[in-house]
């Protein structure tokens, strides 16, 4: 009996008020803000990149996290990889350079490093200096190409309008 009292006293003294509320009210009374909702942008980008057999598909959350961190459109850096390297499939060996960075001569240490570096650079050297649209970025990022910006915009739109249901071929069903 003494052990039970000691255990009860220990729990009472060291339990937080939130713990007590959860334990007494049950899981159904938990605040809704504690529910974790997966970011739909991550899901969309991941499935989109998988469609292209991209090695970047498993880094969709990194694209979105960096886009949020640097206030970029989440589609921008991924779309650049589509134009520059067919979504990371055609890059210099072990360079993680899916962006045409330094005409392909730059080597990053990982996909995460490359996504962060390019996102940060776009924010600091382009967006913060007034180059705040693909049309404004294009002549500086990819001179002398007159088509680069249109291609990046094309892939951004494909990502935006992508849905797994629309990407699957439909089969006619006859009865």
N, C-alpha and C positions, 0 to 999 in steps of 0.2 A: 504494500500500500504506500509505503514511504517513497519507493521508486516512482510510482505513478504520479504522486504529488510533485516530486522533483522534476520529472519530465514535463508535466503540465505547466509548472512554473517557468521552466526554461523556455518552452514554446511561447508562453504568454509574454515573457519579457523580451524575447529576441525576434518575435514575428513582427513584420511590418503591418501597418493598418491595411495596406492593399492585400497582403496575404490573408489577413483575417476576413476581409470582405469577400475575396474569391473563395475561401474555404467555406464560409457560411452561406454565401448566396449561390454558389455553384457556377459552373461554366456558362450557363445560359444568361447569367446576369453580367457577364464581362462586358466592358465598354467596347463599342464597335471599332474604336480607333486602335484596338489591340489586334484586330484581324489583319493579317498581312495579305495584301492583294498583289499579285504579280503584275508587273508593268506590261501593258499590252504592246507597247513599242518594242520591248525586248522580244516578246513572242513573235511579233510580226517580222522583225528583222532577222531573227534566228531562222524561221521557216523560209523566208525569202532567200537568205544566203544558202541554206541547205538545197534549195531548188537549183542553185547554180553550182552545187558541189564545192562550195567555197570552204577553204580551211579556216575562214574567219567566222563561220556560223556559230561556233561555241564561244565566241567573244562578243556576241550581240549585246550582252549586258555591259561590257566594257565600253562599247561605242555609246550607249545611252548614258552611262554614268559620266563619261567625259563630256558628252554634249551638254548635259545638265550642269556639270562643273564649270564649263566655259561658256555657257549660254549660247550654244550652237543648235541648229536644227539637227535632230538626231540622225537624219538621213544623209547629211552632207558628207561626212568622212567616208561612210560606207559607199556612197555613190561615186566618190572619187576613186575608190579602189576598183569599182566596176569599169570605169573608163581607163584607168592606168594599168590594170593588171588582171582583168577579168575576175574581179573579186578575190585577188590574192593568189590566183592559180598560176600566173606567169610573172614570176619575180626572180631577181638574181638569187642564186643558191644561198640559202640560210641568211638572207638579208632582212627578212620580215618587212621589206620595203614594197608595199602594195600601192604606193602613192606616187611613184615616179619621182620621189624625193631626190634632189641633186642629180636629175636625169638617170636615176636608178643606181647611182654610185654609193649612196648612203646606206649604212648598215645599222639596223636597230638590234637590240639585244633580245627582244621578244615581241610577240604581237601586242601585248599590253603596253610595252614601252612605245611601240610605234604609234598606236592609237592615241595614247596620251600626248606624245610629242607633237604629232600633226594637229591634234585638236587644240592644244595650247598655242602652237605657232599660228594657226588660223585665227584664233581669238586675238592674240597680242599683235600680230604683224599685219593682219588684214582687217578684221572686224573693227578693232579699236582704232584703226586709222581711216575709217570711213568706207572701206571696201566691204560693205555689208550685204551684198547679194552675189549670187553666182556670176551674174553678168559683170559685176565690178571686179570680182576675184579672178576671173578667167584670164584677162590679158596679162596679169602679173604672175599668176601661178603657172600658166602654160603658154607663154609666148612662143611662137607667133601664131599658134592655132586659132582659127576662127570658128572651130567646131567644138572645142573642149567644153565650154560652158553649156551649150545645148545638150551635149551628151550627159553631163553631170545632172542637169535638170531632168533629162529623160529618165535616168535611173532613180532620182529622188521621187519623181512621180510614180514610177513603177513600184517603189517601196511603199509609198503612201497608199496606193490603190490596191495593193496586194492583199489577197486573202487566200488562205489555204484552200477553201472551197472552190474559188475561182481558178486556182492553179491546177486542180485535178481534172483530168480528162473525164468527161461524163460518158457513161455507157447507156445506150438505148436499151430499155427493158421492154421485152415483149412478153405477153402472156398468151 
